[in-house]
Amino acid sequence: MSQKEKLLTLSTQEFVEYLKNNNINRFYFVYDKKNKKVVSSHKLLNPIADFINKDKRDFNFHEGIFFQISKKYDTLQSAFIHRTNRGQAAGGVRYWSYNSVEDFIRDGLRLSKGMTHKNALAGLWWGGGKGVMAHNPIYDKINSEIRSSIYKEYGEFITSLNGCYVTAEDVGTNVIDMVNIFSRTRFTTCIPFNLGGSGNPSIPTARGVVAGMKAALKYLSGETLKGKTIAVQGTGNVGSPLIKYLFEEKVKKIIACDIFESNIEKLKAELSDKNLEVNLVEKNDMSILSAECDILSPCATGAILNPDTIPKIKAKIICGAANNQLEYPVRDDIDLYKRGIIYVPDFLTNRMGIVNCANEQYGYVNEDPFIERHLQQTWKHSVYQTTMQVLKESKKSGNPTGKVAVNLADRLSKENHPLFGHRGQQIIDSLVANNWHEHNS
């Protein structure tokens, strides 16, 4: 086994031990534009830099990837910064379990790239980034003292990056965690109302998915949601309010599933008078993807649209909130297109979380027009109008919707911020010049 294969197949905790044994507490990988390759802060980690540089699936000239090991609980923490032409990289921090170093890196690459596309399509002057932390299995992640320490250290880590990445809430991270991050850094959004933040973004996110569904139906048949059957995978923070909004639109029936019984029981109690069929399933049960329905709405995990599931899909429209729904974006996008299924890219419809919190520093007004315009049908960059634009261009060009949306997002994401230019890259360059990896106070 080569050194590259050895490092990538290590579990995240084995990797942490490897780093500690070699006195590495902080490290980075940055893209050297002059030499057109990814370089590492440490020669010992060059095999990983080579892997990232040669990867054709998830790496997309990410400007910088920064890592540290937390001092107290040996947690691998990171910030993946994809593209910052439009502004500071913005995206939440995910606290999750990973089987290997490769899984960890790939998740960060994909998620940060998705944030670039999401922010650009939404017309926000923000770049794309994502935080990822790997749960250390020897510690109880529910323990409040442990979480407090881990997230405070993550806040210090964010401060050390000098503002090239602004973090927020994501899967595995809650409001209390955000308070702990905020106690150590000013580079964060999604903090609670009582601290001047915008709070939980789940409800606006659900509204954005509804807007995407309306556009897709209008494009396909000129119809509305009334009388339709919708299948929703996941009834958590976004899936639950989505289902409630869909019933307000007078859908005929909703078929839903979740891996957590508590989510199901809560939803059943709240919607006992509705035509709702909701089932408890095992973690990898994908049976709902083949349900008889008009619209399939993935609102749980990613990579669920693939050669195993796509042939079984009966819905004519796929529109949901889950990130990275396509396991292999190019291949699966084409397969859906060939089957005549309208796929509304997730990074187009699930934008409202970042829209809700990205501009907290500008204050708040009732029914904020800078938020509401994303959910209306007239604004150029609204979910509805962008969906229609992508679907029409897909038909005209003969390209699948995912490719069309990515091309549009890429073009927009390379526009420099009108005031600060490509400042994020300047910050990354200064971190490298100042030997950021050698400072871990």
N, C-alpha and C positions, 0 to 999 in steps of 0.2 A: 504493500500500500504506500502510495506517495505521501509526502508531507502534507500536500494540499488536501488529499482525501482524508488523511488522518485528522486534520484540524476540523474539517467540515462535518465529519461524522461524529465528532465528540458531542456528548450532551452539553448543554449550556453550563452545567455545574462542573463537569470535567474540564471544560474550557476555562472556567474561572480559576480552577486549581492550577491549570497549566500556566495561565497568566501570572498568578501569584508566585508560582515557583520560579518564574523568570523576571520577577520584580516589575511587572507591568500593571499599573493601576489605571492609566488612561492611554488611549490610542485612537488613531483615526485612519481613515482612507479618504483621500481627496482626488478629484480628477485634475490631472495636469494637462491643461489645454494645449500648451506648447508642444509637449511630447506625445499628446493624445493617448494617455494611459492613466490608470488608477495607481496612485502611489501610497505607501503605508508609512506611518510614523516610525515603525520598527521593522528592521530587516527580517526578524523572526516571523513576522506576519505577512511577508511578501506573498506566500502561497495563497492567502485569502485575497490579497489584492489582485493577483493573477486570475483567480476564479471570477471575481466581480467583473474585471475588465473584459473577459472573454464571454461572459454570459449574454445571451441574446434574448432571453425571455423577460427578465425583470430589471436588469440594469439599463438605464437610459441616461447616461452621462450625468449621474448624480454629482452635485457639486461637492458634497462632503458628508461623511458619516463619522460621527463621534461617539466614543464609548467610554464608560468608566465602570469600575467595580465599586459598589457601595462598601463603606468601611466596616459597618457593623454586621450586616446580614448577607454578605457575599452575593449580592444581586447584580446581574449584568444589566446595565442601563445604557440607553443609546438615544441618539437623535439623528434621524435620516433626513438629509436636506437635498431635495431634488433640484428645484429650479427657483431662483429668487429674482428674476428680472422684474416682476411686477411688485415685489416687496418682500418683506421678511417671510421666511417659510412658516406656514401656519398649519397646525393639525394636532390632534389629540395624542395622549400618551396611552399606549395599550399595555396592560399588565397581564401576561398570559404565560401558559406553559408550552414549551417547545421541545420537540424530540431531539433536535440536533442544532448545531451552529448554523448549518445551511438553512434550515427551516426558519430560524430566527432572522437571518440576514435577508432571505427572500421575502419574508413578510414585511420587513421594514422598507425594502426597495419598492415593493408593489404598492404598499399603503401610501408612501410619500409621493410616488408618481401619481397615484390617484388623486391626492390632494391638490397637486399642481393642476390637473385637468379640471377638477371640481371648482377650484377658486377662479380659474381663468374663464370657464364657461359661465360662471355666476357674475362675471364682470367685477370681481373684487380686486383691489390692488394689494394682493397678497400672493406670495409664492407658495410652493408646496413642500410640506415636511411632515414627519411623523415621529413620535417617540415610541420606543418599544422597551419594555422591561421583562426579563425572563424570571418567572417565579422559581425561587429556590425551594425545592420540595421538602427540605428538612425543617422548614419554618412554616408555621401556621399563618396563612395569608389572611385569615379572618381576624387575627389578633391585632387589636387597635394600636398597641404599643409598637409592634413590629412594623405595621403599615405606616404609622406616623414617622418612624425613623427613615424608612425607605423613601417615602415621598418627600420628606424634608431634604434628604440628600439629593434627590432628583432635582429639587428646586435649586440647590446650590450648583448642581451640574449645569442647569439651564442658564443660570447667571454667568457661569464661566464662559459660555459661548457668545457673550457680548451682544445678544439680540438678533443673531442670524436666524434663530428658530424661536417661535412663540408657541408654547404648548397649551393644551386644553384637555378636556375630558374625552375619554374613549373607552372601549371595552375593557372591563376589569378595574376601571378607575371610577371613583364616586365623588360626590360633592365634598365630603370630608377630606378625601385625599387631595382635592384641588386646594382646599384651605391650607393644608400642610405644604404644598408646593408654593403657594402664594406667600407663605411666611418666610420663604427664602429667596424669592425672585419676583421681579416686576414683569417679567416676560411671560405672562400667562393670561388666558381668557377663561370663560366658563366658570368663574368663581361665583359664590352664592350672592343672592340679592342683597343681603345685609352687609356685604363687603363691596358693593357697587358693581356686582356682576350681573349677567343676564340669566343665570340659573340654568335649569335643565332644558336642553335643546330638542328633546324627543318629540314634543308636540308639533313644533314647526316643521321638523323633518317629515313627520307623517303627512302634514298638509302638502308638502312638496311632492310626495309620491302620488297623492290624489291628483294633483295638477298634471303630472306626467301621464297618468292613466287617462284623464280627460282628453288630453291632446292626442294620444295614441288612438283612442276610440273615434275621435272626430276625424282623424286622418283615415282610419281603416274603413269606417262605415257611416260616418256622420252622426253616430248615435251617442247617447250619454250613458252614465253608469246605471241609470234606473233599469231595474229588472235583470241586471247581470249577476252572474255567479263568479265569485272571486275566491281563489285559494291563497291563503297567507301562511307562509312558513315562518314560524316564530311569533310569539305573542308577548314579547318583552316590552322594553321601553318605547320602541317605535311601533311594533306590530299591534299592540293593544290599542293605542289611540288611533292608529290607521283603521282598524276594524270599526271603531266607533264612528269615525268620519264617513266611512263607506256606507254604514247603515243610515246616516243622515242624508246620503245621496240616494237613498231608496233602492239599494241593491236588493236582488231577490234572495240571495243566500251567500253565506261565507263559510268556507271550509278551512279550518285552521289546525295547526299542530304545534306542539312545544315539547321540549325534553324536561321541563320543570312543571311538576304537578301544581305547585303553588300559583304559577301564572295562569294555568288553565282554570283552576277553581275560582280564582278572583274574577277572571273574565266571565265565566259562566254566571256568577252571582250578579255581576253588573249588567249583563245582557240576557237575562233569563227569558225575556219576552221577545227575543229576536230569533230569526231563523239561522242559528249558529251551530255548526257541527265542529267541535274542537276535540282533538285526540292527543293523548299522551303517547310519545314515541321514544324509541331508543336514540342515542346520540347520532348514529350514522344512518338512520332510517330516512330515505328520500322518497318514500311512496307518494307523498303529497304532490310531488312534481308531475306525477302522471294523472292527477285528478281531473275529472270532467269539469271544465270551467271556462269562462271567457278570458279571464286574466289571471296569470300566475304572479304572485308577489313574494319573492324571497326576502325575508326580513330577519334572517338568522346569520349563519356563517357564510363564508365565501367559497369559491371554487366548486359550486354545486352544479354548474352547467358544464357538462363534459360529454364525451362519447357514450358513456353509460346511461346518462339521464336524458339527453336531448332527444333521442329517438322515441322516447316514451311520453314526451310532453304533448298534451292535447290542446292546451291554450293557444290562442292566436296572438296573444300579447303577453310579454314578460315585463313587469315594471315593479321594482321593489327597492328596499332601502339597504339591503346587505351590501357590504363592500366587496369588490373583486369577485363578482358572481361567476365570471368565466374562468375556468381552471387554466386554460391556455388561450389568452385573448384573441389571437389571430385565428387559430383553428376553430375554436368554438363559435366565434362570431360568424365565420363563414358557414358553419354547419347550420346555425339557426336561420341564416339568410336563405340558404338553399331549401330549407323546409318551409319557407314562407311565414316564419314566426317573427313578429315585430318585437325586437329586443330594444327596450329603452335603456341605454347605458346607466348603470347605477350612479356613476359620478355626476350624471346630469340631474337626476331626480332627488338624490339624498343630500343635496347641498345645504338645506336649511339649518342644519346644526351649526356649520361654520358661519353661515350668513347671520344667524342669531347672535353669535358671540364675537365675531371677528372685529367688529368696530365698537366694542364696549367703551373705549376711551372717548368716544364722541357724545356720550350721554344718551338719555332716553326720552322718548315722547310717546304718548298714547297712540296705538295703532301706527307705529313708526312706518312712514312711507318708504324708507330705505329698506325695510324688511318686507312690507306688504307687496311692493311692486314685483317681487320675485314670484308671488303667488297669484298675480293677476294675469290676464290674457293679452294685455296690450303692450307692456314694456318689452323692448327689444331682447333683453337678456333674461326674461322670465323663464321659469321652468317650461311653461306651456309653449311659448314662442320658440325657445331653443329646441324643444322636442320636435315641433313641427318643422323647423329648419333642417334638422338632422334627418328626419324621415323623408322629406321631399328631396334632399340632396342624395340620399341613399337610392331612391328610385331613379333619379335622373342619371346618376353616375354608375349605377350597377354595383356599388360597393356596399358591404354590410354596414349597419348603423354604428357599430362600435368603432370601426375604422374611420367613418365620417366624423364622429364626435371627437375622437382622439386627434385627428388632423386639424379640426377647428380649434380644439383646446391648445394644441401645440403652437399653432400660429398666434393665438392670443397670449399664451404664456411667455412668449419671447419678446413681448412689448415691454420696454423698460418703464419703470415708475416715472411719472411725469415730473416729480420733484427730486427724488433721491437716486434715480438711475438704478444701476445694478449693484446696490449697496451690500446686499447679502454676500455676494462674491467677494467684495472688498473686505468684509468682516472675516470671512473664511481665510482669505489670504493673510490677513493680519494675525489670526490665530496660529496659523502654520509658522509664520515668520517669528512669532514670539514663543515658539516651542510650547504650545498649550499643553501638550501631553506630559511635559515634565513638571507641571504645577498641579498639585492635588492637595491643597491645604484644607 
